[in-house]
Amino acid sequence: MAETQELLLQLQKDNRDGRLRKQELEELVRGLEAESESLTARLQDLRERERSLQRKQSQLARTLCGEAREAAREHAERARGLLEAAERRHQDLEQRNRQLQEQWEELSSQLFYYGGEQLSQQRADQRLGTQLMALQKQLELVEAKHARQAENLRQGAQRTEEAWASFQEQSGVLQELQAKVAEATAALDASRDDPDLCDSHPLRGQDCAGSLMEEVAEADSVSANPDPLFTGVTRTHGAPPPLEDPELVAPPRRGRARSRSLCPQEMRLSTGTGRAGIRLWALGALQTLLLLLLGFLALPLLYLMLVNPSALRRGLRYLISDTTFRRLRYTLSPLLELRARGLLPT
């Protein structure tokens, strides 16, 4: 029963569509008939004009000659061409009318035998197929884009981890060097305040100066080669002693008085060398820290420019926030302590 009702509704819909199509075709046929009638009237007018022109030509042929006859002949030929064009147009319109009548009959037969439903179903299937292909292409493009973004994120995270590991290693080396510099400074201050200790241990200042020069050389090598594998290696254990300048090495002592007279000179030399080495080391460490900070600031900016340019403004706001300045102050706090002690130039 439901199928019968659906079929009845479909027939009613098809009949309505057929009536609308019939009305459209009838209006088109009426328009064509009106145009045909107008063309027929024009054709009759042209024929009348032709007859009148022929009468005029016959009249003028008797009275005119030469160029007048040629002009009349050209005018007659032009009128004949217009008449032929009108006849061709009339034939074309009649043929068009017959074609429309055949299309109307074919449409009526299709509506009668329910053939229009199959055509609409095929067209709908074709549209769905094209839409499915377009969606699949869009899905492939989105998947490729997400894969590239994931790869960029993974590479950025890996570079960040490597830079953080390098920074931690160099921070450890910096702390060790600060501790050793503090010990060497305390030892030099104690030896400067107690000259008897210098007399009893004449080679202690030279050992301190030698170890300090080793630390300065190590800091220079670290600042010149910021590779994490290179910075992890230190020369504190089993390192060869540095080459000594023959002008700075004190001659062998001859008696207690000779050693007492040369001890202040040795202390001044070792103190000046130690301060110069500390300054060189501090400048190298400051340069390394600044390079690391610039690297940490450049990596997020590069990541934002590659992956999400719209977030660059938010990143800049974060970089100038109070949290960033507190972190920078915490990172540079060892250097600030060295400057407070007078170990860095103001």
C-alpha positions in Angstrom: 0.0 0.0 0.0 2.8 2.4 0.9 4.6 1.6 -2.4 1.4 2.3 -4.3 1.0 5.7 -2.5 4.6 6.5 -3.2 4.1 5.5 -6.9 1.0 7.7 -7.0 2.8 10.6 -5.5 5.7 10.2 -8.0 3.2 10.1 -10.8 1.5 13.2 -9.6 4.9 14.9 -9.3 5.8 13.8 -12.8 2.5 15.0 -14.1 3.0 18.4 -12.5 6.5 18.6 -14.0 5.2 17.5 -17.4 2.4 20.1 -17.2 5.0 22.8 -16.4 7.2 21.6 -19.2 4.3 21.6 -21.5 3.3 25.1 -20.5 6.9 26.2 -21.1 7.0 24.5 -24.5 3.5 26.0 -25.4 4.8 29.4 -24.5 7.9 28.8 -26.6 5.7 27.6 -29.5 3.4 30.6 -29.2 6.5 32.9 -29.3 7.8 31.0 -32.3 4.4 31.2 -34.0 4.3 34.9 -33.3 7.8 35.3 -34.7 6.8 33.2 -37.7 3.8 35.4 -38.3 5.9 38.5 -38.0 8.4 37.1 -40.4 5.5 36.0 -42.7 4.2 39.5 -42.6 7.6 40.9 -43.3 8.0 38.5 -46.1 4.8 39.7 -47.6 5.9 43.2 -47.2 9.1 42.4 -48.9 7.3 40.7 -51.7 5.1 43.7 -52.1 8.1 45.9 -52.0 9.7 43.7 -54.6 6.6 43.9 -56.8 6.5 47.6 -56.3 10.3 47.8 -57.0 9.8 45.7 -60.1 7.0 48.0 -61.2 9.2 51.0 -60.5 12.1 49.2 -62.3 9.9 48.6 -65.3 8.9 52.2 -65.2 12.4 53.5 -64.6 13.8 51.2 -67.3 11.8 53.0 -69.8 12.9 56.4 -68.6 16.4 55.8 -67.2 19.5 54.4 -68.7 23.1 53.9 -67.9 24.0 54.4 -64.2 20.4 54.7 -63.1 19.6 51.3 -64.4 22.7 49.8 -62.6 21.6 51.4 -59.3 18.1 50.1 -59.7 19.5 46.6 -60.5 21.7 46.7 -57.3 18.8 47.8 -55.2 16.7 45.0 -56.6 19.4 42.5 -55.9 19.7 43.8 -52.4 16.0 43.4 -51.9 16.1 39.9 -53.4 19.0 39.0 -50.9 16.9 40.3 -48.0 14.0 38.2 -49.3 16.1 35.1 -49.5 17.5 35.7 -46.0 14.0 36.1 -44.6 12.9 32.8 -46.3 15.9 31.0 -44.8 15.1 32.4 -41.4 11.5 31.2 -41.8 12.7 27.7 -42.7 15.1 27.7 -39.7 12.3 28.6 -37.4 10.1 25.9 -38.8 12.8 23.4 -38.3 13.4 24.6 -34.8 9.7 24.3 -34.1 9.7 20.7 -35.4 12.7 19.9 -33.1 10.9 21.3 -30.1 7.9 19.3 -31.0 10.0 16.1 -31.2 11.6 16.9 -27.8 8.2 17.5 -26.3 7.0 14.1 -27.6 10.2 12.4 -26.3 9.8 14.0 -22.9 6.2 13.0 -22.7 7.1 9.4 -23.5 9.9 9.4 -20.8 7.5 10.8 -18.2 5.0 8.1 -19.2 7.5 5.3 -18.9 9.2 6.7 -15.8 12.6 7.0 -17.6 13.4 10.4 -16.0 14.0 8.8 -12.6 17.0 6.7 -13.8 18.6 9.7 -15.4 18.3 11.8 -12.3 19.7 8.9 -10.2 22.7 8.6 -12.5 23.4 12.3 -12.3 23.2 12.2 -8.5 25.6 9.2 -8.4 28.0 11.2 -10.6 27.8 14.2 -8.4 28.4 12.1 -5.3 31.4 10.4 -6.9 33.0 13.8 -7.8 32.4 15.1 -4.3 33.9 11.9 -2.8 37.1 12.3 -4.9 37.4 16.0 -3.9 37.0 15.0 -0.2 39.7 12.3 -0.5 42.1 14.8 -2.1 41.5 17.3 0.7 42.0 14.5 3.3 45.3 13.6 1.7 46.5 17.2 1.7 45.5 17.7 5.3 47.3 14.4 6.4 50.5 15.5 4.5 50.3 18.9 6.2 49.9 17.4 9.7 52.8 15.0 9.0 55.0 17.9 8.1 54.0 19.8 11.2 54.6 16.8 13.4 58.1 16.4 11.8 58.9 20.0 12.4 57.7 19.8 16.0 59.8 16.7 16.6 62.9 18.3 15.1 62.4 21.5 17.1 62.0 19.5 20.3 65.2 17.5 19.5 67.1 20.7 18.9 65.8 22.2 22.1 66.8 19.1 24.1 70.3 19.2 22.6 70.8 22.9 23.3 69.5 22.4 26.9 71.9 19.5 27.5 74.8 21.6 26.1 73.7 24.5 28.4 73.6 22.2 31.4 77.1 20.8 30.7 78.5 24.3 30.2 76.8 25.5 33.4 78.4 22.7 35.3 81.8 23.6 33.9 81.2 27.2 34.8 80.3 26.4 38.4 83.4 24.2 38.8 85.6 27.0 37.4 83.9 29.5 39.7 84.6 27.3 42.7 88.3 26.8 41.7 88.7 30.6 41.0 87.2 31.3 44.5 89.7 28.8 46.1 92.6 30.3 44.2 91.6 33.8 45.2 91.3 32.8 48.8 94.7 31.1 48.7 96.3 34.2 47.1 94.7 36.5 49.6 95.9 34.3 52.5 99.4 34.1 51.1 99.5 37.8 50.5 98.5 38.5 54.2 100.9 35.9 55.7 104.5 36.3 54.2 105.8 33.5 56.6 103.5 31.1 54.9 105.1 32.1 51.6 108.6 31.5 53.1 107.7 28.1 54.3 106.0 27.1 51.0 107.8 28.9 48.2 106.3 26.8 45.4 102.7 27.1 46.5 102.1 30.4 44.7 103.6 28.9 41.5 101.3 25.8 41.8 98.3 28.1 42.3 99.3 30.2 39.3 99.8 27.1 37.2 96.5 25.6 38.1 94.8 29.0 37.5 96.5 29.2 34.1 95.2 25.7 33.3 91.7 26.7 34.2 92.0 29.8 32.0 93.3 27.7 29.1 90.4 25.3 29.6 87.9 28.2 29.7 89.3 29.6 26.4 89.1 26.1 24.8 85.5 25.8 26.0 84.5 29.3 24.6 86.3 28.5 21.3 84.7 25.1 20.9 81.1 25.1 22.2 80.5 21.5 21.2 78.9 19.5 24.1 81.3 16.6 23.5 84.3 18.9 23.7 83.1 20.9 26.8 82.5 17.7 28.7 86.2 16.9 28.7 88.3 18.7 31.4 92.0 18.9 32.1 91.8 18.8 35.8 93.0 15.2 36.1 96.1 14.0 34.5 96.7 17.1 32.4 100.2 18.1 31.4 101.6 21.1 33.2 101.6 24.4 31.2 104.7 25.7 29.7 106.4 28.2 31.9 108.0 31.4 30.7 111.7 31.5 31.7 111.4 35.2 32.6 108.6 34.5 35.1 110.2 31.5 36.7 112.2 32.4 39.8 115.8 31.2 40.0 116.7 28.5 42.6 116.9 29.9 46.1 120.3 30.2 47.8 119.5 30.3 51.5 116.6 31.5 53.5 117.3 35.2 52.9 117.4 34.8 49.1 114.0 33.1 49.2 112.5 35.8 51.5 113.7 38.5 49.1 112.1 36.9 46.0 108.8 35.8 47.6 106.9 39.2 47.2 108.0 39.4 43.5 106.7 35.9 42.8 103.5 36.7 44.6 103.0 39.9 42.5 103.6 38.0 39.3 101.3 35.2 40.2 98.6 37.6 41.4 98.8 39.7 38.2 98.7 36.6 36.0 95.8 35.2 38.0 93.8 38.4 37.6 94.4 38.6 33.9 93.5 34.9 33.5 90.3 35.4 35.5 89.3 38.4 33.4 89.9 36.4 30.2 88.0 33.5 31.5 85.1 35.7 32.7 84.9 37.4 29.3 84.9 34.0 27.5 82.2 32.7 29.8 80.1 35.8 29.4 80.4 35.5 25.6 79.3 31.9 25.8 76.3 32.7 27.9 75.2 35.4 25.6 75.5 33.1 22.6 73.4 30.5 24.5 70.8 33.0 25.4 70.6 34.3 21.8 70.3 30.6 20.6 67.4 30.0 23.1 65.7 33.1 21.9 66.2 32.4 18.2 64.9 28.8 18.3 61.4 29.6 19.4 61.2 32.5 16.9 62.3 30.3 14.1 59.8 27.6 15.1 57.0 30.1 15.2 57.9 31.6 11.8 58.0 28.1 10.2 54.9 26.5 11.9 52.6 29.2 13.2 53.4 32.7 12.0 50.3 34.1 13.7 51.6 33.2 17.2 54.8 35.3 16.7 53.1 38.3 18.4 52.2 36.2 21.4 55.8 34.9 21.6 57.2 38.4 21.6 54.8 39.3 24.4 56.1 36.3 26.4 59.7 37.2 25.8 59.3 40.7 27.3 57.4 39.5 30.3 58.6 39.6 33.9 59.1 35.8 34.0 61.6 36.0 31.2 63.6 38.8 32.9 63.6 36.8 36.2 65.0 33.8 34.3 67.7 36.0 32.7 68.6 37.5 36.0 68.9 34.0 37.5 71.1 32.8 34.7 73.4 35.8 34.9 73.5 35.8 38.7 77.0 34.1 38.9 78.5 36.8 36.7 76.8 39.5 38.8 78.4 37.9 41.9 81.9 38.0 40.2 81.4 41.6 39.3 80.4 42.4 43.0 83.7 40.8 44.1 85.7 42.9 41.7 86.6 40.0 39.4 84.9 41.5 36.3 85.4 44.9 34.8 82.7 47.4 35.6 
